[in-house]
């Protein structure tokens, strides 16, 4: 995706990079949230 010119990416490439980072970060946060909620549910069920 990034151009061969090295450290001079075009604005479009910068936008794509930022979008990819934002998407991955969002997926990570959602995944962690689901995981913590699931473990909490299992802990409550085990107690009950």
mmCIF file as gemmi writes it, N, C-alpha and C atoms, coordinates in Angstrom:
data_model
loop_
_atom_site.group_PDB
_atom_site.id
_atom_site.type_symbol
_atom_site.label_atom_id
_atom_site.label_alt_id
_atom_site.label_comp_id
_atom_site.label_asym_id
_atom_site.label_entity_id
_atom_site.label_seq_id
_atom_site.pdbx_PDB_ins_code
_atom_site.Cartn_x
_atom_site.Cartn_y
_atom_site.Cartn_z
_atom_site.occupancy
_atom_site.B_iso_or_equiv
_atom_site.pdbx_formal_charge
_atom_site.auth_seq_id
_atom_site.auth_asym_id
_atom_site.pdbx_PDB_model_num
ATOM 1 N N . UNK Axp A 1 ? 0.838 -1.206 0 1 0 ? 1 A 1
ATOM 2 C CA . UNK Axp A 1 ? 0 0 0 1 0 ? 1 A 1
ATOM 3 C C . UNK Axp A 1 ? 0.869 1.25 0 1 0 ? 1 A 1
ATOM 4 N N . UNK Axp A 2 ? 1.895 1.266 0.875 1 0 ? 2 A 1
ATOM 5 C CA . UNK Axp A 2 ? 2.739 2.454 0.973 1 0 ? 2 A 1
ATOM 6 C C . UNK Axp A 2 ? 3.633 2.567 -0.257 1 0 ? 2 A 1
ATOM 7 N N . UNK Axp A 3 ? 3.899 3.789 -0.657 1 0 ? 3 A 1
ATOM 8 C CA . UNK Axp A 3 ? 4.662 4.017 -1.879 1 0 ? 3 A 1
ATOM 9 C C . UNK Axp A 3 ? 6.141 3.708 -1.666 1 0 ? 3 A 1
ATOM 10 N N . UNK Axp A 4 ? 6.863 3.584 -2.764 1 0 ? 4 A 1
ATOM 11 C CA . UNK Axp A 4 ? 8.266 3.215 -2.727 1 0 ? 4 A 1
ATOM 12 C C . UNK Axp A 4 ? 9.135 4.398 -2.313 1 0 ? 4 A 1
ATOM 13 N N . UNK Axp A 5 ? 8.558 5.605 -2.374 1 0 ? 5 A 1
ATOM 14 C CA . UNK Axp A 5 ? 9.332 6.803 -2.063 1 0 ? 5 A 1
ATOM 15 C C . UNK Axp A 5 ? 9.8 6.852 -0.613 1 0 ? 5 A 1
ATOM 16 N N . UNK Axp A 6 ? 9.363 5.899 0.201 1 0 ? 6 A 1
ATOM 17 C CA . UNK Axp A 6 ? 9.858 5.83 1.574 1 0 ? 6 A 1
ATOM 18 C C . UNK Axp A 6 ? 9.004 6.642 2.524 1 0 ? 6 A 1
ATOM 19 N N . UNK Axp A 7 ? 9.585 7.718 3.079 1 0 ? 7 A 1
ATOM 20 C CA . UNK Axp A 7 ? 8.924 8.456 4.15 1 0 ? 7 A 1
ATOM 21 C C . UNK Axp A 7 ? 8.076 9.601 3.623 1 0 ? 7 A 1
ATOM 22 N N . UNK Axp A 8 ? 7.645 9.515 2.361 1 0 ? 8 A 1
ATOM 23 C CA . UNK Axp A 8 ? 6.785 10.563 1.797 1 0 ? 8 A 1
ATOM 24 C C . UNK Axp A 8 ? 5.499 9.947 1.267 1 0 ? 8 A 1
ATOM 25 N N . UNK Axp A 9 ? 4.662 9.413 2.147 1 0 ? 9 A 1
ATOM 26 C CA . UNK Axp A 9 ? 3.404 8.825 1.678 1 0 ? 9 A 1
ATOM 27 C C . UNK Axp A 9 ? 2.444 9.909 1.213 1 0 ? 9 A 1
ATOM 28 N N . UNK Axp A 10 ? 1.587 9.553 0.285 1 0 ? 10 A 1
ATOM 29 C CA . UNK Axp A 10 ? 0.573 10.497 -0.186 1 0 ? 10 A 1
ATOM 30 C C . UNK Axp A 10 ? -0.514 10.63 0.869 1 0 ? 10 A 1
ATOM 31 N N . UNK Axp A 11 ? -1.274 11.728 0.825 1 0 ? 11 A 1
ATOM 32 C CA . UNK Axp A 11 ? -2.375 11.894 1.792 1 0 ? 11 A 1
ATOM 33 C C . UNK Axp A 11 ? -3.336 10.708 1.797 1 0 ? 11 A 1
ATOM 34 N N . UNK Axp A 12 ? -3.571 10.123 0.627 1 0 ? 12 A 1
ATOM 35 C CA . UNK Axp A 12 ? -4.469 8.97 0.559 1 0 ? 12 A 1
ATOM 36 C C . UNK Axp A 12 ? -3.906 7.801 1.362 1 0 ? 12 A 1
ATOM 37 N N . UNK Axp A 13 ? -2.608 7.575 1.224 1 0 ? 13 A 1
ATOM 38 C CA . UNK Axp A 13 ? -1.985 6.476 1.959 1 0 ? 13 A 1
ATOM 39 C C . UNK Axp A 13 ? -2.019 6.73 3.454 1 0 ? 13 A 1
ATOM 40 N N . UNK Axp A 14 ? -1.813 7.983 3.856 1 0 ? 14 A 1
ATOM 41 C CA . UNK Axp A 14 ? -1.893 8.334 5.274 1 0 ? 14 A 1
ATOM 42 C C . UNK Axp A 14 ? -3.299 8.064 5.797 1 0 ? 14 A 1
ATOM 43 N N . UNK Axp A 15 ? -4.301 8.434 5.005 1 0 ? 15 A 1
ATOM 44 C CA . UNK Axp A 15 ? -5.694 8.203 5.407 1 0 ? 15 A 1
ATOM 45 C C . UNK Axp A 15 ? -5.97 6.711 5.582 1 0 ? 15 A 1
ATOM 46 N N . UNK Axp A 16 ? -5.497 5.913 4.62 1 0 ? 16 A 1
ATOM 47 C CA . UNK Axp A 16 ? -5.7 4.469 4.705 1 0 ? 16 A 1
ATOM 48 C C . UNK Axp A 16 ? -5.029 3.904 5.947 1 0 ? 16 A 1
ATOM 49 N N . UNK Axp A 17 ? -3.802 4.392 6.232 1 0 ? 17 A 1
ATOM 50 C CA . UNK Axp A 17 ? -3.065 3.916 7.396 1 0 ? 17 A 1
ATOM 51 C C . UNK Axp A 17 ? -3.813 4.241 8.684 1 0 ? 17 A 1
ATOM 52 N N . UNK Axp A 18 ? -4.288 5.483 8.794 1 0 ? 18 A 1
ATOM 53 C CA . UNK Axp A 18 ? -5.025 5.902 9.985 1 0 ? 18 A 1
ATOM 54 C C . UNK Axp A 18 ? -6.311 5.092 10.132 1 0 ? 18 A 1
ATOM 55 N N . UNK Axp A 19 ? -6.989 4.863 9.013 1 0 ? 19 A 1
ATOM 56 C CA . UNK Axp A 19 ? -8.225 4.088 9.058 1 0 ? 19 A 1
ATOM 57 C C . UNK Axp A 19 ? -7.952 2.667 9.536 1 0 ? 19 A 1
ATOM 58 N N . UNK Axp A 20 ? -6.864 2.076 9.047 1 0 ? 20 A 1
ATOM 59 C CA . UNK Axp A 20 ? -6.513 0.713 9.446 1 0 ? 20 A 1
ATOM 60 C C . UNK Axp A 20 ? -6.198 0.659 10.937 1 0 ? 20 A 1
ATOM 61 N N . UNK Axp A 21 ? -5.413 1.637 11.421 1 0 ? 21 A 1
ATOM 62 C CA . UNK Axp A 21 ? -5.055 1.681 12.842 1 0 ? 21 A 1
ATOM 63 C C . UNK Axp A 21 ? -6.306 1.852 13.7 1 0 ? 21 A 1
ATOM 64 N N . UNK Axp A 22 ? -7.191 2.757 13.282 1 0 ? 22 A 1
ATOM 65 C CA . UNK Axp A 22 ? -8.416 3.004 14.042 1 0 ? 22 A 1
ATOM 66 C C . UNK Axp A 22 ? -9.282 1.745 14.077 1 0 ? 22 A 1
ATOM 67 N N . UNK Axp A 23 ? -9.388 1.056 12.927 1 0 ? 23 A 1
ATOM 68 C CA . UNK Axp A 23 ? -10.214 -0.142 12.856 1 0 ? 23 A 1
ATOM 69 C C . UNK Axp A 23 ? -9.662 -1.242 13.765 1 0 ? 23 A 1
ATOM 70 N N . UNK Axp A 24 ? -8.347 -1.47 13.676 1 0 ? 24 A 1
ATOM 71 C CA . UNK Axp A 24 ? -7.733 -2.52 14.491 1 0 ? 24 A 1
ATOM 72 C C . UNK Axp A 24 ? -7.879 -2.197 15.977 1 0 ? 24 A 1
ATOM 73 N N . UNK Axp A 25 ? -7.637 -0.925 16.335 1 0 ? 25 A 1
ATOM 74 C CA . UNK Axp A 25 ? -7.783 -0.516 17.724 1 0 ? 25 A 1
ATOM 75 C C . UNK Axp A 25 ? -9.198 -0.731 18.224 1 0 ? 25 A 1
ATOM 76 N N . UNK Axp A 26 ? -10.168 -0.39 17.377 1 0 ? 26 A 1
ATOM 77 C CA . UNK Axp A 26 ? -11.566 -0.564 17.76 1 0 ? 26 A 1
ATOM 78 C C . UNK Axp A 26 ? -11.901 -2.029 17.97 1 0 ? 26 A 1
ATOM 79 N N . UNK Axp A 27 ? -11.435 -2.881 17.056 1 0 ? 27 A 1
ATOM 80 C CA . UNK Axp A 27 ? -11.699 -4.305 17.19 1 0 ? 27 A 1
ATOM 81 C C . UNK Axp A 27 ? -11.07 -4.87 18.456 1 0 ? 27 A 1
ATOM 82 N N . UNK Axp A 28 ? -9.857 -4.396 18.783 1 0 ? 28 A 1
ATOM 83 C CA . UNK Axp A 28 ? -9.182 -4.856 19.995 1 0 ? 28 A 1
ATOM 84 C C . UNK Axp A 28 ? -9.986 -4.488 21.227 1 0 ? 28 A 1
ATOM 85 N N . UNK Axp A 29 ? -10.444 -3.231 21.284 1 0 ? 29 A 1
ATOM 86 C CA . UNK Axp A 29 ? -11.189 -2.762 22.451 1 0 ? 29 A 1
ATOM 87 C C . UNK Axp A 29 ? -12.488 -3.541 22.593 1 0 ? 29 A 1
ATOM 88 N N . UNK Axp A 30 ? -13.197 -3.731 21.472 1 0 ? 30 A 1
ATOM 89 C CA . UNK Axp A 30 ? -14.46 -4.47 21.522 1 0 ? 30 A 1
ATOM 90 C C . UNK Axp A 30 ? -14.211 -5.916 21.967 1 0 ? 30 A 1
ATOM 91 N N . UNK Axp A 31 ? -13.133 -6.517 21.436 1 0 ? 31 A 1
ATOM 92 C CA . UNK Axp A 31 ? -12.807 -7.889 21.807 1 0 ? 31 A 1
ATOM 93 C C . UNK Axp A 31 ? -12.496 -8.019 23.285 1 0 ? 31 A 1
ATOM 94 N N . UNK Axp A 32 ? -11.709 -7.081 23.798 1 0 ? 32 A 1
ATOM 95 C CA . UNK Axp A 32 ? -11.356 -7.116 25.222 1 0 ? 32 A 1
ATOM 96 C C . UNK Axp A 32 ? -12.593 -6.91 26.083 1 0 ? 32 A 1
ATOM 97 N N . UNK Axp A 33 ? -13.464 -5.996 25.656 1 0 ? 33 A 1
ATOM 98 C CA . UNK Axp A 33 ? -14.694 -5.735 26.41 1 0 ? 33 A 1
ATOM 99 C C . UNK Axp A 33 ? -15.564 -6.98 26.463 1 0 ? 33 A 1
ATOM 100 N N . UNK Axp A 34 ? -15.738 -7.633 25.321 1 0 ? 34 A 1
ATOM 101 C CA . UNK Axp A 34 ? -16.536 -8.862 25.283 1 0 ? 34 A 1
ATOM 102 C C . UNK Axp A 34 ? -15.927 -9.927 26.183 1 0 ? 34 A 1
ATOM 103 N N . UNK Axp A 35 ? -14.588 -10.034 26.147 1 0 ? 35 A 1
ATOM 104 C CA . UNK Axp A 35 ? -13.898 -11.04 26.941 1 0 ? 35 A 1
ATOM 105 C C . UNK Axp A 35 ? -14.109 -10.8 28.43 1 0 ? 35 A 1
ATOM 106 N N . UNK Axp A 36 ? -13.961 -9.534 28.853 1 0 ? 36 A 1
ATOM 107 C CA . UNK Axp A 36 ? -14.116 -9.23 30.275 1 0 ? 36 A 1
ATOM 108 C C . UNK Axp A 36 ? -15.559 -9.455 30.716 1 0 ? 36 A 1
ATOM 109 N N . UNK Axp A 37 ? -16.509 -9.108 29.837 1 0 ? 37 A 1
ATOM 110 C CA . UNK Axp A 37 ? -17.92 -9.317 30.186 1 0 ? 37 A 1
ATOM 111 C C . UNK Axp A 37 ? -18.217 -10.803 30.304 1 0 ? 37 A 1
ATOM 112 N N . UNK Axp A 38 ? -17.636 -11.59 29.393 1 0 ? 38 A 1
ATOM 113 C CA . UNK Axp A 38 ? -17.863 -13.032 29.411 1 0 ? 38 A 1
ATOM 114 C C . UNK Axp A 38 ? -17.294 -13.662 30.675 1 0 ? 38 A 1
ATOM 115 N N . UNK Axp A 39 ? -16.071 -13.259 31.036 1 0 ? 39 A 1
ATOM 116 C CA . UNK Axp A 39 ? -15.455 -13.83 32.237 1 0 ? 39 A 1
ATOM 117 C C . UNK Axp A 39 ? -16.229 -13.418 33.485 1 0 ? 39 A 1
ATOM 118 N N . UNK Axp A 40 ? -16.756 -12.205 33.474 1 0 ? 40 A 1
ATOM 119 C CA . UNK Axp A 40 ? -17.564 -11.742 34.6 1 0 ? 40 A 1
ATOM 120 C C . UNK Axp A 40 ? -18.829 -12.595 34.714 1 0 ? 40 A 1
ATOM 121 N N . UNK Axp A 41 ? -19.486 -12.847 33.587 1 0 ? 41 A 1
ATOM 122 C CA . UNK Axp A 41 ? -20.695 -13.671 33.579 1 0 ? 41 A 1
ATOM 123 C C . UNK Axp A 41 ? -20.404 -15.075 34.095 1 0 ? 41 A 1
ATOM 124 N N . UNK Axp A 42 ? -19.279 -15.645 33.628 1 0 ? 42 A 1
ATOM 125 C CA . UNK Axp A 42 ? -18.925 -16.997 34.075 1 0 ? 42 A 1
ATOM 126 C C . UNK Axp A 42 ? -18.638 -17.023 35.57 1 0 ? 42 A 1
ATOM 127 N N . UNK Axp A 43 ? -17.974 -15.981 36.079 1 0 ? 43 A 1
ATOM 128 C CA . UNK Axp A 43 ? -17.659 -15.928 37.504 1 0 ? 43 A 1
ATOM 129 C C . UNK Axp A 43 ? -18.946 -15.853 38.317 1 0 ? 43 A 1
ATOM 130 N N . UNK Axp A 44 ? -19.898 -15.039 37.868 1 0 ? 44 A 1
ATOM 131 C CA . UNK Axp A 44 ? -21.175 -14.91 38.589 1 0 ? 44 A 1
ATOM 132 C C . UNK Axp A 44 ? -21.927 -16.235 38.57 1 0 ? 44 A 1
ATOM 133 N N . UNK Axp A 45 ? -21.923 -16.923 37.399 1 0 ? 45 A 1
ATOM 134 C CA . UNK Axp A 45 ? -22.615 -18.208 37.302 1 0 ? 45 A 1
ATOM 135 C C . UNK Axp A 45 ? -21.964 -19.245 38.207 1 0 ? 45 A 1
ATOM 136 N N . UNK Axp A 46 ? -20.65 -19.22 38.279 1 0 ? 46 A 1
ATOM 137 C CA . UNK Axp A 46 ? -19.944 -20.191 39.122 1 0 ? 46 A 1
ATOM 138 C C . UNK Axp A 46 ? -20.28 -19.966 40.599 1 0 ? 46 A 1
ATOM 139 N N . UNK Axp A 47 ? -20.408 -18.701 40.979 1 0 ? 47 A 1
ATOM 140 C CA . UNK Axp A 47 ? -20.762 -18.397 42.371 1 0 ? 47 A 1
ATOM 141 C C . UNK Axp A 47 ? -22.193 -18.827 42.657 1 0 ? 47 A 1
ATOM 142 N N . UNK Axp A 48 ? -23.08 -18.492 41.724 1 0 ? 48 A 1
ATOM 143 C CA . UNK Axp A 48 ? -24.487 -18.767 41.933 1 0 ? 48 A 1
ATOM 144 C C . UNK Axp A 48 ? -24.779 -20.254 41.919 1 0 ? 48 A 1
